[in-house]
Amino acid sequence: MNQVLTVELYGASLADVDGRQYASLYIGQKVEDEKEEGAKGIVVMKMPCDPEVYQTLNPPKYPAQVQAHVRLKKAAGGRLGQHCVKVQLAQLSAASDKK
């Protein structure tokens, strides 16, 4: 199952472990309710991605609003995991351009 998420991209990393590459995106979300979330400001989360996604990243600046195409898959403990297979710069609406 694939989904498209519009997220703020703060950065990415690429690691080589025993000849195999692992890549991750760092995305952030503004804290809506400090008491509920136990956090303030921006919460940064790590999302695994294909190494090709890392290689194709080229936003004009960070953070960048992007559309992350994610595949849902089983993660540790039977939990739901998300794995990014493609990233595109998000299209800004005409209303947000006027701000």
Disulfide bonds with the S-S distance in Angstrom:
none
